[in-house]
Amino acid sequence: MLKTKISVGGYCLFFYLLFFLLLPYQAFSLDSSSGEFKRYLKLLEEKFSSYGWTDIKPQEISWEYHRTTKNKHPLFFAIFGNKSKHCTLFLGGVHGDELPSVYLIFKLAHYIKENPELFYDRYIVIAPLLNPDGFLSASPKRVNSNGVDINRNFPTRDWRAKAIRQWIAKGKKKRYYPGAKPASEQETLFQIALIKRFNPQKILSVHSPLNFFDYDGPSADLDSLEKWMKQICKEINHPLKKFGYYPGSLGNYAGHERNIFTLTLELPSSDPKQGKHYFEQFQPSISKFIDLPIVGFPPRIRIIGK
Ligand SMILES: [Zn+2]
């Protein structure tokens, strides 16, 4: 009897201590109004002006974050619109050296904030800088600070059998290193958390400089997306290419395995000075993507009337 009492008391003490041990971490990690986070946004703004992106003011957007990178850079996102509606998720800066992808998605956040009437009946989540360590390194690089390509690190079903093997077979290029194990990186876990929390029907991830649109999604309705994409690409004179997917890529994880309509926009160059031009070029098709009518939730979703 006495033994039971001690053990119950022991458990209570353990959880009591655990609660106080975790408290400072949570207070830090959830506070997007902290001076530390504001200083980080200021640092980004300075970096942006060095690229001529003076119209991007990260402090004017309301961000949320729950995790940081190895270099302690917050991984943040913004939420716009009506929670009861289907969600479109936008991702930028997956590869830190694909500079205009970062501009484009920050600019999109400003555009949506400035034109709320266009989006009041939509639900939009924007994460404009997925690899800040790569973006902020002295010379911007594709991989994160662990040298991992975030777009090869998703825990897809074929990762263990193929990711490392394919990387070796293709010459062990450092730029494409998939990591020692799947989902080993904070930047990957961040995207997985966004997908789990918001259950998006559509994702657009922006890259450069391969100059095409690629798409993945539910095999049952991929033809509808292809038809829609062909029309969009004709309108804006941007090539459409079925690029396929890799072990550990977003297209594989979200599009192929989870039936989320997933577009990859490859901009024509990685020149940061082209950011503004690319936004003007692609904003109409991005708005159409937000408006694309889809019913159901993944994995059972389809495009209506296309
Ligand atoms: Zn890329």
Residues whose N, C-alpha, C, O or C-beta is under 5 A from the ligand:
A	BS01	ZN	H95 E98 H207 S208
